[in-house]
């Protein structure tokens, strides 16, 4: 049966069609995780270079909302925090924005639970560099521009010196580890 036909049936039944791709056992999961981990490493380096405290996979459970912030950062001198949602690849635009919004809303409480005071929250979608991700973001440009209006340069300048209002931006970083790039 053609995939388009399956999609039509799913729509007619008000259902969702999922595609489960398997490749060499668990190697696909490891490949995806390696890209995600490389972006996390890059992001942590960016913050540490500017003397932020960083938590990776900062978990939370607040009023039944559970999850983790991929990279949660705190700048002690200014009491600013940054929520970083890491994406090796961009999937559904609305769900991506929803996740960042939820974590940003909960960030002041998550910070307090860690002993971090919070005067403001920056929100960053940190994406693996590549034409596919840029194309996906461009396809939904208005959603992403509305949700993340600041540019990468403005975001990087703020991370280096977070004395202005916290921005909301998309940052593209290399999605390869140092070992892979060699």
RAPEPE-V270422 format. One record per pair of residues at least 12 apart in sequence whose ideal C-beta (glycine too) atoms are under 7 Angstrom apart, sorted by the first residue. I is the first residue (numbers start at 0). J is the second residue. D is the distance in Angstrom with one decimal. If there is no record, write none. Layout:
# RAPEPE-V270422
I,J,D ; I,J,D
This chain:
# RAPEPE-V270422
31,87,5.9 ; 33,176,6.7 ; 34,87,3.8 ; 34,127,5.8 ; 34,174,4.7 ; 35,85,6.0 ; 35,87,4.5 ; 37,174,5.8 ; 37,175,5.6 ; 37,176,4.0 ; 37,179,7.0 ; 38,85,5.0 ; 38,87,6.2 ; 38,125,6.1 ; 38,127,5.4 ; 38,172,5.6 ; 38,174,5.6 ; 39,55,6.1 ; 39,69,6.2 ; 39,70,6.0 ; 39,85,5.5 ; 40,176,6.6 ; 41,172,4.4 ; 41,173,6.3 ; 42,70,4.8 ; 42,83,5.6 ; 42,85,6.5 ; 42,125,5.3 ; 42,172,6.6 ; 43,55,6.6 ; 43,70,6.2 ; 45,158,6.3 ; 46,72,4.5 ; 46,158,6.6 ; 49,158,5.5 ; 49,159,5.0 ; 51,72,4.4 ; 51,73,6.3 ; 51,74,5.1 ; 52,72,6.8 ; 52,73,4.7 ; 52,75,6.5 ; 53,70,6.4 ; 53,72,5.0 ; 54,71,4.5 ; 54,113,6.8 ; 55,70,6.0 ; 56,69,6.6 ; 57,71,3.9 ; 57,109,6.3 ; 59,105,5.9 ; 59,109,4.9 ; 61,105,5.5 ; 61,108,5.9 ; 64,101,6.6 ; 64,105,6.5 ; 66,102,7.0 ; 68,82,5.5 ; 68,102,5.1 ; 68,109,6.9 ; 69,83,5.7 ; 69,84,5.9 ; 69,85,4.0 ; 70,83,3.9 ; 70,85,6.4 ; 71,109,6.8 ; 73,110,6.4 ; 73,115,4.3 ; 74,161,5.1 ; 77,118,6.9 ; 77,161,5.0 ; 77,162,6.3 ; 78,116,4.6 ; 78,117,6.2 ; 78,118,4.3 ; 79,118,6.1 ; 79,119,5.0 ; 79,121,6.6 ; 79,161,4.4 ; 79,165,5.9 ; 80,106,5.5 ; 80,110,4.9 ; 80,115,6.4 ; 80,117,5.2 ; 80,120,5.3 ; 81,121,4.3 ; 81,123,6.2 ; 82,99,6.8 ; 82,102,4.9 ; 82,103,5.1 ; 82,106,5.2 ; 82,120,6.2 ; 82,122,5.0 ; 82,123,7.0 ; 83,123,4.8 ; 83,125,5.1 ; 84,98,5.9 ; 84,99,4.8 ; 84,102,6.8 ; 84,124,5.3 ; 84,125,6.8 ; 85,125,5.0 ; 86,124,6.6 ; 86,126,5.0 ; 86,127,6.9 ; 87,127,4.8 ; 87,174,5.8 ; 88,127,6.7 ; 88,131,6.9 ; 88,132,6.2 ; 89,126,6.3 ; 89,132,5.1 ; 89,135,4.2 ; 89,136,6.0 ; 92,139,4.1 ; 92,142,4.8 ; 92,143,6.8 ; 95,124,6.8 ; 96,142,6.5 ; 96,146,4.6 ; 99,122,5.5 ; 99,124,6.0 ; 103,120,5.4 ; 103,122,4.5 ; 106,120,4.5 ; 107,120,6.6 ; 119,164,6.7 ; 119,165,4.3 ; 120,165,5.7 ; 121,157,6.6 ; 121,165,3.6 ; 121,166,5.7 ; 122,167,4.6 ; 123,154,6.2 ; 123,168,5.7 ; 123,170,5.5 ; 124,147,5.7 ; 124,169,4.7 ; 125,170,4.9 ; 125,172,6.0 ; 126,169,6.1 ; 126,171,5.5 ; 127,172,6.9 ; 127,174,2.9 ; 128,171,4.6 ; 128,172,6.2 ; 128,173,5.3 ; 128,174,6.0 ; 129,174,6.4 ; 136,169,6.8 ; 143,169,6.4 ; 146,167,6.8 ; 147,167,5.1 ; 147,168,5.1 ; 147,169,4.7 ; 148,167,6.3 ; 149,166,3.7 ; 149,167,5.9 ; 149,168,3.9 ; 150,168,6.4 ; 151,168,6.3 ; 151,170,5.4 ; 151,171,6.7 ; 153,166,5.7 ; 153,168,6.5 ; 154,166,5.4 ; 154,168,3.8 ; 154,170,5.7
